[in-house]
Amino acid sequence: MKKVFMATILLLCFSLPFAFADGHESGDSGEGRIKVGVLLGQAPLLTAGFPITKNIELNATFGTDWSFNSVRFGANALFGVLDTKISGETLPLSVGPQIDLHFIRGGIFLFDVLGVVRWEYTFDFPLNLFTEAGLGVAFFGFQGVTLVNFAWTAGIGVRYVL
């Protein structure tokens, strides 16, 4: 029952933007500007977003896990899919691939390949709030053995718009 409830909540969170969508117009006030901040969720991470084109943003992350037993590097390319309009405000929805590298104490290496969805809002002042989630595949490497498993990422973030 708990799994069904969580799946329903996640489905609502990521389907509501489509219900209010007008297509992607890039009307976000943070568009085309570098954004630097933190992402808290599966892990505490520093994050930076770099606009490449009007609809593409490259993002880099760096951090650790909550027990401070690993170092994590990540990168994704997010493509603007649509703009959600709520009370005249624009909330862009982006999707794209992500790669994470984890170096875990004890010689364990983890490589994640994920599909990520991000929904964000930029205020009139230089502050950007976002939530993102992703699913994918994890490849573990330990003493010459490679294992494959389920991978996920999720969190909420705040960034300063430069």
GROMACS elastic network, one bead per residue, 0.5 to 0.9 nm:
[ bonds ]
;  ai    aj funct       b0    kb
    1     4     6  0.51865   500
    1     5     6  0.62634   500
    1     6     6  0.87369   500
    2     5     6  0.51436   500
    2     6     6  0.62477   500
    2     7     6  0.86008   500
    3     6     6  0.51518   500
    3     7     6  0.60514   500
    3     8     6  0.85291   500
    4     7     6  0.50961   500
    4     8     6  0.61130   500
    4     9     6  0.86846   500
    5     8     6  0.51348   500
    5     9     6  0.63106   500
    5    10     6  0.87455   500
    6     9     6  0.51236   500
    6    10     6  0.62000   500
    6    11     6  0.85227   500
    7    10     6  0.51499   500
    7    11     6  0.60284   500
    7    12     6  0.85984   500
    8    11     6  0.50645   500
    8    12     6  0.61842   500
    8    13     6  0.86288   500
    9    12     6  0.51902   500
    9    13     6  0.61870   500
    9    14     6  0.87603   500
   10    13     6  0.50713   500
   10    14     6  0.62759   500
   10    15     6  0.84512   500
   11    14     6  0.53988   500
   11    15     6  0.58836   500
   11    16     6  0.84162   500
   12    15     6  0.51257   500
   12    16     6  0.58146   500
   13    16     6  0.58556   500
   13    17     6  0.77445   500
   14    17     6  0.64347   500
   14    18     6  0.78581   500
   14   117     6  0.81537   500
   14   118     6  0.89693   500
   14   119     6  0.82935   500
   15    18     6  0.54635   500
   15    19     6  0.67524   500
   16    19     6  0.50918   500
   16    20     6  0.67986   500
   16    21     6  0.87605   500
   16    84     6  0.88392   500
   17    20     6  0.54905   500
   17    21     6  0.60862   500
   17    82     6  0.84456   500
   17    83     6  0.79406   500
   17    84     6  0.54590   500
   17    85     6  0.83694   500
   17    91     6  0.80985   500
   17    92     6  0.85691   500
   17    93     6  0.72884   500
   17   119     6  0.79936   500
   18    22     6  0.85133   500
   18    82     6  0.78463   500
   18    83     6  0.85876   500
   18    84     6  0.69847   500
   18    93     6  0.87079   500
   19    84     6  0.80790   500
   20    83     6  0.83615   500
   20    84     6  0.52873   500
   20    85     6  0.59188   500
   20    86     6  0.70481   500
   21    24     6  0.80544   500
   21    82     6  0.63481   500
   21    83     6  0.56801   500
   21    85     6  0.62583   500
   22    25     6  0.80370   500
   22    82     6  0.69217   500
   22    83     6  0.60763   500
   22    84     6  0.63431   500
   22    85     6  0.69446   500
   23    81     6  0.74039   500
   23    83     6  0.57257   500
   23    84     6  0.77912   500
   24    27     6  0.81877   500
   24    55     6  0.86468   500
   24    80     6  0.67117   500
   24    81     6  0.57337   500
   24    84     6  0.82427   500
   24    92     6  0.75272   500
   24    93     6  0.84215   500
   25    28     6  0.85033   500
   25    55     6  0.89593   500
   25    80     6  0.88703   500
   25    82     6  0.71566   500
   25    83     6  0.64027   500
   25    92     6  0.88004   500
   26    29     6  0.85449   500
   26    31     6  0.68440   500
   26    54     6  0.71437   500
   26    55     6  0.69898   500
   26    80     6  0.76295   500
   26    82     6  0.80701   500
   26    83     6  0.68850   500
   26    90     6  0.83916   500
   26    92     6  0.72146   500
   27    30     6  0.86820   500
   27    31     6  0.74478   500
   27    83     6  0.75261   500
   27    89     6  0.88379   500
   27    90     6  0.62094   500
   27    91     6  0.84522   500
   27    92     6  0.80486   500
   28    31     6  0.53854   500
   28    83     6  0.83057   500
   28    89     6  0.84956   500
   28    90     6  0.58184   500
   28    91     6  0.69106   500
   28    92     6  0.67957   500
   28   120     6  0.89892   500
   28   121     6  0.73580   500
   28   122     6  0.65134   500
   28   123     6  0.88777   500
   29    32     6  0.86096   500
   29    33     6  0.88383   500
   29    90     6  0.84768   500
   29   121     6  0.85785   500
   29   122     6  0.59453   500
   29   123     6  0.71911   500
   29   124     6  0.68808   500
   29   126     6  0.88157   500
   30    33     6  0.57380   500
   30    34     6  0.80869   500
   30    35     6  0.79429   500
   30   121     6  0.83352   500
   30   122     6  0.56576   500
   30   123     6  0.80879   500
   30   124     6  0.87785   500
   30   126     6  0.76964   500
   30   127     6  0.83374   500
   30   128     6  0.72880   500
   30   161     6  0.64802   500
   30   162     6  0.87844   500
   31    34     6  0.85172   500
   31    51     6  0.75151   500
   31    54     6  0.71893   500
   31    55     6  0.84163   500
   31   122     6  0.87750   500
   32    50     6  0.79671   500
   32    51     6  0.52782   500
   32    52     6  0.78046   500
   32    53     6  0.74258   500
   32    54     6  0.65184   500
   32    55     6  0.88029   500
   32    57     6  0.84995   500
   33    49     6  0.82804   500
   33    50     6  0.70870   500
   33    51     6  0.63305   500
   33   161     6  0.65024   500
   33   162     6  0.62262   500
   34    48     6  0.72120   500
   34    49     6  0.56150   500
   34    50     6  0.50349   500
   34    51     6  0.65288   500
   34   160     6  0.84068   500
   34   161     6  0.59888   500
   34   162     6  0.54382   500
   35    47     6  0.81287   500
   35    48     6  0.55206   500
   35    49     6  0.50221   500
   35    50     6  0.69309   500
   35    51     6  0.89120   500
   35   126     6  0.89737   500
   35   127     6  0.85705   500
   35   128     6  0.76162   500
   35   159     6  0.55982   500
   35   160     6  0.54566   500
   35   162     6  0.59795   500
   36    46     6  0.77766   500
   36    47     6  0.58491   500
   36    49     6  0.65075   500
   36   158     6  0.82473   500
   36   160     6  0.52563   500
   36   161     6  0.66512   500
   36   162     6  0.76196   500
   37    45     6  0.86048   500
   37    46     6  0.58818   500
   37    47     6  0.53362   500
   37    48     6  0.63939   500
   37    49     6  0.89811   500
   37   128     6  0.88495   500
   37   157     6  0.73077   500
   37   158     6  0.56723   500
   37   160     6  0.59205   500
   37   161     6  0.88019   500
   38    44     6  0.72776   500
   38    45     6  0.56410   500
   38    47     6  0.54357   500
   38    48     6  0.83150   500
   38    61     6  0.87476   500
   38   156     6  0.85324   500
   38   157     6  0.55360   500
   38   158     6  0.57423   500
   38   159     6  0.63707   500
   39    43     6  0.77651   500
   39    44     6  0.60180   500
   39    45     6  0.51121   500
   39    46     6  0.62400   500
   39    47     6  0.64773   500
   39    61     6  0.84624   500
   39   130     6  0.87087   500
   39   131     6  0.86355   500
   39   154     6  0.89965   500
   39   155     6  0.62126   500
   39   156     6  0.56856   500
   39   158     6  0.66995   500
   39   159     6  0.84651   500
   40    43     6  0.59574   500
   40    45     6  0.63944   500
   40    46     6  0.88204   500
   40   154     6  0.82335   500
   40   155     6  0.52164   500
   40   156     6  0.55372   500
   40   157     6  0.60058   500
   40   158     6  0.88531   500
   41    44     6  0.64712   500
   41    45     6  0.85515   500
   41   153     6  0.77291   500
   41   154     6  0.55826   500
   41   156     6  0.63034   500
   41   157     6  0.84656   500
   42    65     6  0.75870   500
   42    66     6  0.80243   500
   42   152     6  0.83877   500
   42   153     6  0.59690   500
   42   154     6  0.58112   500
   42   155     6  0.63490   500
   43    63     6  0.73632   500
   43    64     6  0.63632   500
   43    66     6  0.58212   500
   43    72     6  0.88774   500
   43   153     6  0.84935   500
   43   154     6  0.86121   500
   43   155     6  0.80707   500
   44    62     6  0.86468   500
   44    63     6  0.60738   500
   44    64     6  0.63269   500
   44    65     6  0.65550   500
   44    66     6  0.67808   500
   44   155     6  0.89639   500
   45    61     6  0.60792   500
   45    62     6  0.54022   500
   45    64     6  0.67586   500
   45    65     6  0.85045   500
   45    72     6  0.82662   500
   45    73     6  0.89777   500
   46    60     6  0.82388   500
   46    61     6  0.54810   500
   46    62     6  0.52609   500
   46    63     6  0.60545   500
   47    59     6  0.69352   500
   47    60     6  0.56538   500
   47    62     6  0.66495   500
   47    63     6  0.88085   500
   47   157     6  0.86035   500
   47   159     6  0.78645   500
   48    58     6  0.83488   500
   48    59     6  0.55403   500
   48    60     6  0.54123   500
   48    61     6  0.66314   500
   48   159     6  0.78954   500
   49    57     6  0.63085   500
   49    58     6  0.56607   500
   49    60     6  0.65805   500
   49    61     6  0.89971   500
   49   159     6  0.89025   500
   50    56     6  0.87463   500
   50    57     6  0.55265   500
   50    58     6  0.51321   500
   50    59     6  0.61286   500
   50    60     6  0.84457   500
   51    54     6  0.72917   500
   51    55     6  0.80361   500
   51    56     6  0.61566   500
   51    58     6  0.62441   500
   51    59     6  0.85982   500
   52    55     6  0.78380   500
   52    56     6  0.55425   500
   52    57     6  0.55556   500
   52    58     6  0.68258   500
   53    56     6  0.51357   500
   53    57     6  0.71233   500
   54    57     6  0.82505   500
   54    80     6  0.85223   500
   55    78     6  0.81754   500
   55    79     6  0.56873   500
   55    81     6  0.81406   500
   55    94     6  0.87538   500
   56    77     6  0.68433   500
   56    78     6  0.57141   500
   56    80     6  0.63697   500
   56    94     6  0.87161   500
   57    76     6  0.82787   500
   57    77     6  0.57957   500
   57    78     6  0.53139   500
   57    79     6  0.66930   500
   57    80     6  0.83057   500
   58    75     6  0.72467   500
   58    76     6  0.57937   500
   58    78     6  0.63815   500
   58    79     6  0.89989   500
   59    74     6  0.81389   500
   59    75     6  0.54880   500
   59    76     6  0.52571   500
   59    77     6  0.63540   500
   59    78     6  0.77509   500
   60    73     6  0.75913   500
   60    74     6  0.56505   500
   60    76     6  0.66893   500
   61    72     6  0.77859   500
   61    73     6  0.56988   500
   61    75     6  0.62004   500
   61    76     6  0.87797   500
   61   100     6  0.86437   500
   62    71     6  0.76397   500
   62    72     6  0.56519   500
   62    74     6  0.64640   500
   63    70     6  0.84233   500
   63    71     6  0.59144   500
   63    72     6  0.52490   500
   63    73     6  0.67977   500
   64    67     6  0.79213   500
   64    68     6  0.56105   500
   64    69     6  0.72095   500
   64    70     6  0.54200   500
   64    72     6  0.54820   500
   64    73     6  0.86597   500
   64   102     6  0.85552   500
   65    68     6  0.51787   500
   65    69     6  0.64638   500
   65    70     6  0.59180   500
   65    71     6  0.71403   500
   65    72     6  0.76274   500
   66    69     6  0.79443   500
   66    70     6  0.89446   500
   67    70     6  0.80208   500
   68    71     6  0.77275   500
   69   103     6  0.86772   500
   69   104     6  0.60097   500
   69   105     6  0.56254   500
   70   102     6  0.64939   500
   70   103     6  0.54136   500
   70   105     6  0.58883   500
   71   101     6  0.82101   500
   71   102     6  0.57146   500
   71   103     6  0.52557   500
   71   104     6  0.65636   500
   71   105     6  0.86808   500
   72   100     6  0.68508   500
   72   101     6  0.56214   500
   72   103     6  0.64647   500
   72   104     6  0.85689   500
   73    99     6  0.84388   500
   73   100     6  0.56927   500
   73   101     6  0.52057   500
   73   102     6  0.66105   500
   73   103     6  0.87323   500
   74    98     6  0.71651   500
   74    99     6  0.55774   500
   74   101     6  0.61563   500
   74   102     6  0.86442   500
   74   112     6  0.89898   500
   75    97     6  0.85866   500
   75    98     6  0.56973   500
   75    99     6  0.55401   500
   75   100     6  0.65942   500
   76    96     6  0.68330   500
   76    97     6  0.56296   500
   76    99     6  0.63540   500
   76   100     6  0.86982   500
   76   116     6  0.82026   500
   77    95     6  0.80875   500
   77    96     6  0.55411   500
   77    97     6  0.59844   500
   77    98     6  0.67722   500
   78    94     6  0.55864   500
   78    95     6  0.51299   500
   78    97     6  0.70805   500
   78    98     6  0.85579   500
   78   116     6  0.79109   500
   78   117     6  0.80992   500
   78   118     6  0.80446   500
   79    93     6  0.85049   500
   79    94     6  0.51749   500
   79    95     6  0.54107   500
   79    96     6  0.59077   500
   80    83     6  0.80148   500
   80    92     6  0.68500   500
   80    93     6  0.60748   500
   80    95     6  0.67416   500
   80    96     6  0.88847   500
   81    92     6  0.75986   500
   81    93     6  0.58037   500
   81    94     6  0.52931   500
   81    95     6  0.68447   500
   82    91     6  0.85601   500
   82    92     6  0.59303   500
   82    93     6  0.54454   500
   82    94     6  0.72084   500
   83    90     6  0.60118   500
   83    91     6  0.55608   500
   83    93     6  0.60340   500
   83    94     6  0.89071   500
   84    89     6  0.79861   500
   84    90     6  0.56791   500
   84    92     6  0.59599   500
   84    93     6  0.72212   500
   85    88     6  0.57529   500
   85    89     6  0.54322   500
   85    91     6  0.63521   500
   85    92     6  0.86596   500
   86    89     6  0.52751   500
   86    90     6  0.67303   500
   86    91     6  0.76583   500
   87    90     6  0.85968   500
   89   121     6  0.84397   500
   90   120     6  0.88530   500
   90   121     6  0.69915   500
   90   122     6  0.83299   500
   91   119     6  0.66550   500
   91   120     6  0.55166   500
   91   122     6  0.77989   500
   92   118     6  0.81626   500
   92   119     6  0.58892   500
   92   120     6  0.57700   500
   92   121     6  0.69768   500
   93   117     6  0.72465   500
   93   118     6  0.57187   500
   93   120     6  0.67611   500
   94   116     6  0.82117   500
   94   117     6  0.57848   500
   94   118     6  0.51638   500
   94   119     6  0.65031   500
   94   120     6  0.85402   500
   95   115     6  0.73216   500
   95   116     6  0.55435   500
   95   118     6  0.63037   500
   95   119     6  0.89744   500
   96   114     6  0.84609   500
   96   115     6  0.57754   500
   96   116     6  0.54411   500
   96   117     6  0.68281   500
   96   118     6  0.88337   500
   97   113     6  0.73689   500
   97   114     6  0.57755   500
   97   116     6  0.60440   500
   97   134     6  0.89190   500
   98   112     6  0.78943   500
   98   113     6  0.59165   500
   98   114     6  0.50258   500
   98   115     6  0.60902   500
   98   116     6  0.65493   500
   98   134     6  0.83353   500
   99   111     6  0.72880   500
   99   112     6  0.55459   500
   99   114     6  0.63549   500
   99   115     6  0.89579   500
  100   110     6  0.79862   500
  100   111     6  0.57937   500
  100   113     6  0.67675   500
  100   114     6  0.82429   500
  101   109     6  0.75108   500
  101   110     6  0.58590   500
  101   112     6  0.65183   500
  102   108     6  0.82063   500
  102   109     6  0.58127   500
  102   111     6  0.63732   500
  102   112     6  0.82687   500
  103   106     6  0.89556   500
  103   107     6  0.73733   500
  103   108     6  0.62717   500
  103   110     6  0.65535   500
  103   111     6  0.89713   500
  104   107     6  0.62461   500
  104   108     6  0.50553   500
  104   109     6  0.60945   500
  104   110     6  0.76847   500
  105   108     6  0.65313   500
  105   109     6  0.89065   500
  106   142     6  0.88364   500
  107   141     6  0.85088   500
  107   142     6  0.65782   500
  107   143     6  0.77352   500
  108   140     6  0.71955   500
  108   141     6  0.58737   500
  108   143     6  0.79016   500
  109   139     6  0.82344   500
  109   140     6  0.58586   500
  109   142     6  0.65157   500
  110   138     6  0.66662   500
  110   139     6  0.56552   500
  110   141     6  0.61809   500
  110   142     6  0.88261   500
  111   137     6  0.83886   500
  111   138     6  0.56269   500
  111   139     6  0.50843   500
  111   140     6  0.65679   500
  111   141     6  0.82540   500
  112   136     6  0.70011   500
  112   137     6  0.57381   500
  112   139     6  0.62922   500
  112   140     6  0.87772   500
  112   150     6  0.89410   500
  112   151     6  0.64738   500
  112   152     6  0.84403   500
  113   135     6  0.82930   500
  113   136     6  0.55448   500
  113   137     6  0.54425   500
  113   138     6  0.64786   500
  113   139     6  0.84740   500
  113   151     6  0.77628   500
  114   134     6  0.59228   500
  114   135     6  0.52276   500
  114   137     6  0.64506   500
  114   138     6  0.84810   500
  114   151     6  0.72516   500
  114   152     6  0.72341   500
  114   153     6  0.82292   500
  115   133     6  0.84126   500
  115   134     6  0.52542   500
  115   135     6  0.56004   500
  115   136     6  0.61102   500
  116   132     6  0.68515   500
  116   133     6  0.56085   500
  116   135     6  0.68036   500
  116   136     6  0.87593   500
  116   153     6  0.81481   500
  116   154     6  0.88786   500
  117   131     6  0.84148   500
  117   132     6  0.55002   500
  117   133     6  0.55540   500
  117   134     6  0.61911   500
  118   130     6  0.67811   500
  118   131     6  0.57470   500
  118   133     6  0.67247   500
  118   134     6  0.87736   500
  119   129     6  0.86664   500
  119   130     6  0.56231   500
  119   131     6  0.55574   500
  119   132     6  0.64007   500
  120   128     6  0.70295   500
  120   129     6  0.56181   500
  120   131     6  0.64087   500
  120   132     6  0.84714   500
  121   127     6  0.84920   500
  121   128     6  0.56858   500
  121   129     6  0.53467   500
  121   130     6  0.62798   500
  122   125     6  0.78882   500
  122   126     6  0.72944   500
  122   127     6  0.57847   500
  122   129     6  0.63534   500
  122   130     6  0.86094   500
  122   161     6  0.82983   500
  123   126     6  0.64757   500
  123   127     6  0.56251   500
  123   128     6  0.63568   500
  123   129     6  0.82871   500
  124   127     6  0.77753   500
  125   128     6  0.88608   500
  125   161     6  0.84700   500
  126   159     6  0.84033   500
  126   160     6  0.57358   500
  126   162     6  0.70380   500
  127   158     6  0.71252   500
  127   159     6  0.58927   500
  127   161     6  0.56876   500
  128   157     6  0.81569   500
  128   158     6  0.56487   500
  128   159     6  0.50064   500
  128   160     6  0.62161   500
  128   161     6  0.65953   500
  129   156     6  0.75920   500
  129   157     6  0.57666   500
  129   159     6  0.64738   500
  130   155     6  0.84965   500
  130   156     6  0.57331   500
  130   157     6  0.52306   500
  130   158     6  0.64715   500
  130   159     6  0.83975   500
  131   154     6  0.76098   500
  131   155     6  0.58173   500
  131   157     6  0.61901   500
  131   158     6  0.89529   500
  132   153     6  0.79087   500
  132   154     6  0.55379   500
  132   155     6  0.56850   500
  132   156     6  0.64590   500
  132   157     6  0.82657   500
  133   152     6  0.74601   500
  133   153     6  0.54408   500
  133   155     6  0.65767   500
  133   156     6  0.89227   500
  134   151     6  0.82497   500
  134   152     6  0.54375   500
  134   153     6  0.50433   500
  134   154     6  0.63079   500
  135   150     6  0.77683   500
  135   151     6  0.58422   500
  135   153     6  0.66247   500
  135   154     6  0.89140   500
  136   149     6  0.88072   500
  136   150     6  0.62157   500
  136   152     6  0.60701   500
  136   153     6  0.87645   500
  137   148     6  0.69322   500
  137   149     6  0.58619   500
  137   152     6  0.79307   500
  138   147     6  0.81248   500
  138   148     6  0.56611   500
  138   149     6  0.50527   500
  138   150     6  0.57275   500
  138   151     6  0.50849   500
  138   152     6  0.85689   500
  139   146     6  0.65057   500
  139   147     6  0.56418   500
  139   149     6  0.64685   500
  139   150     6  0.87766   500
  139   151     6  0.88291   500
  140   145     6  0.78201   500
  140   146     6  0.53346   500
  140   148     6  0.63086   500
  140   149     6  0.78169   500
  141   144     6  0.64875   500
  141   145     6  0.56647   500
  141   147     6  0.67125   500
  142   145     6  0.53562   500
  142   146     6  0.67115   500
  142   147     6  0.85787   500
  143   146     6  0.85691   500
